[in-house]
């Protein structure tokens, strides 16, 4: 009897005004379980970091994919998310050595894949493999935002992770748009049209 590999897939960063949208894909190892997997948004940053390391060490395979701010502007956030998810599964398949047999996708639609896929609304709360993928995606993207903060400290990315907060809006008004901002997103587009700074 051949083993069936099922991967969970989730993304982080659809809503922010800056940076990539990042997807994670994870095949859990039934013989090496990870305790405490749940939706990454319901975990503290410290707990996410702990589970992130557990997933890297205990999962059968994992992968990360992303679509850049420029790609988001070219194809729109939905299509960029699908692209990031496909890239995450491709990355996972390299580590696994084969394509997984099936993908469980958080949300209500699936990327185009060469394997069967099932969309599960609120899947990050229902399927441990999707929960694991959400943690991989969120921690990876948060690390990217911390790195971006080093280059552009004036925007406060380390605090709001690029999300559309009042502090982020104020920084956009004061400093204009940086290279990594998503120009197709309305608040960024408005700043470009007005011509700050």
C-alpha positions in Angstrom: 0.0 0.0 0.0 1.6 3.3 -1.1 1.6 6.3 1.2 -0.7 9.2 0.4 0.9 12.6 0.9 -1.6 15.4 1.6 -0.3 18.9 1.9 -1.9 21.9 3.6 -1.5 25.3 1.9 -2.2 28.8 3.3 -1.0 32.4 2.7 0.0 35.5 4.6 0.0 39.0 3.4 -3.0 39.6 1.2 -4.1 42.7 3.0 -0.8 44.7 3.6 0.1 47.6 1.4 3.7 46.5 1.0 5.9 43.5 0.2 5.2 40.0 -1.1 2.3 37.7 -0.5 3.8 34.6 1.0 2.4 31.0 0.9 3.4 28.0 2.9 2.8 24.3 2.1 3.3 21.5 4.6 3.0 17.7 4.6 2.8 16.6 8.2 4.5 13.3 9.4 1.9 11.2 11.2 4.7 9.4 13.1 6.1 12.7 14.3 3.2 14.8 15.5 3.4 18.5 16.4 1.3 19.6 19.4 -0.6 22.9 19.4 -1.1 23.6 15.7 -3.7 26.2 15.0 -4.5 29.2 12.9 -1.3 31.4 13.0 -3.5 34.5 13.7 -4.6 33.0 17.0 -1.0 32.5 18.2 1.4 34.8 19.9 4.5 35.8 17.9 6.6 33.7 20.4 4.3 30.6 20.0 4.4 31.0 16.2 8.2 31.0 16.2 8.3 27.9 18.4 5.9 26.0 16.2 7.7 27.3 13.0 10.9 25.6 14.2 8.9 22.4 15.1 7.4 22.3 11.6 10.8 22.7 9.9 12.2 19.9 12.0 9.2 17.5 12.3 7.1 17.8 9.1 7.6 15.3 6.3 8.1 18.2 3.9 7.4 21.9 3.7 7.7 24.7 1.1 7.5 28.4 0.7 6.4 30.4 -2.3 5.8 34.1 -2.8 4.7 36.7 -5.3 6.3 40.1 -5.2 4.7 43.5 -4.9 5.5 44.0 -8.6 3.7 40.7 -9.5 0.8 41.7 -7.3 0.5 45.0 -9.3 0.7 43.1 -12.6 -1.9 40.4 -12.0 -3.9 41.5 -8.9 -3.7 40.1 -5.4 -6.0 37.1 -5.9 -3.9 35.8 -8.9 -0.7 36.6 -7.1 -1.9 34.6 -4.1 -2.7 31.6 -6.3 0.8 32.0 -7.9 2.5 32.0 -4.4 0.5 28.9 -3.4 1.6 27.0 -6.5 5.2 28.0 -5.9 5.0 26.8 -2.3 3.7 23.4 -3.4 6.4 23.2 -6.1 9.0 24.0 -3.4 7.6 21.4 -1.1 7.6 18.8 -3.9 11.3 19.3 -4.4 11.9 18.5 -0.7 9.4 15.6 -0.7 10.9 14.2 -3.9 7.4 13.9 -5.6 4.3 16.0 -6.0 2.0 15.4 -3.0 -1.1 13.4 -3.9 -3.5 16.1 -2.9 -3.5 19.7 -1.7 -5.9 21.2 0.9 -6.1 24.9 0.3 -7.3 27.5 2.9 -10.1 29.6 1.4 -12.7 29.2 -1.3 -10.6 28.6 -4.4 -7.6 26.6 -5.6 -4.6 27.5 -7.8 -4.1 25.5 -11.0 -2.2 22.4 -10.0 -1.2 19.1 -11.6 -2.7 17.3 -8.5 -6.2 17.2 -7.0 -6.9 20.1 -4.7 -9.7 21.0 -2.3 -10.6 24.5 -1.0 -11.6 24.6 2.7 -13.1 27.8 4.1 -11.5 28.5 7.5 -9.2 25.5 6.8 -6.5 26.9 9.0 -8.8 26.2 12.0 -9.9 22.7 10.7 -6.9 21.0 9.2 -3.6 20.7 11.1 -1.6 20.7 7.8 -3.2 24.0 6.8 -2.6 25.4 10.3 1.1 24.5 9.9 1.2 26.1 6.4 -0.3 29.3 7.9 2.4 29.4 10.5 5.2 28.9 7.9 3.7 31.7 5.7 3.1 34.2 8.6 6.6 33.8 10.2 8.3 34.0 6.8 6.5 37.1 5.9 7.0 38.7 9.3 10.8 38.1 8.9 10.7 39.8 5.5 8.9 42.8 7.1 11.6 43.0 9.8 14.3 43.0 7.1 12.4 45.7 5.2 12.2 47.8 8.4 16.0 47.9 8.4 16.0 49.6 5.0 13.0 51.8 5.6 12.6 52.4 9.4 10.6 55.5 8.8 7.5 53.5 7.8 7.3 51.4 11.0 7.0 48.0 9.2 8.3 46.2 12.3 5.2 47.4 14.2 2.4 47.0 11.6 3.9 44.5 9.2 2.8 46.5 6.3 -0.9 46.4 7.1 -3.0 49.5 6.5 -2.9 51.1 10.0 -3.1 54.8 10.9 0.6 54.8 11.5 1.3 53.4 8.1 -1.1 55.9 6.4 0.7 58.7 8.3 4.1 57.5 7.1 2.9 57.3 3.5 1.6 60.9 3.7 4.9 62.1 5.1 7.5 60.0 3.2 5.7 58.9 0.1 5.9 55.4 -1.4 8.9 53.1 -1.2 10.0 50.6 -3.8 8.2 47.7 -2.1 4.8 49.3 -1.8 1.9 47.8 -3.9 1.1 50.5 -6.3 -2.2 48.9 -7.3 -3.6 49.2 -3.8 -5.9 52.2 -3.3 -4.1 54.0 -0.4 -0.8 53.7 -2.2 -2.2 54.8 -5.5 -3.8 57.8 -3.9 -0.5 58.9 -2.4 1.2 58.5 -5.9 -1.6 60.6 -7.5 -1.3 63.4 -5.0 2.5 63.3 -5.3 4.0 63.0 -1.8 6.4 64.0 -0.5 
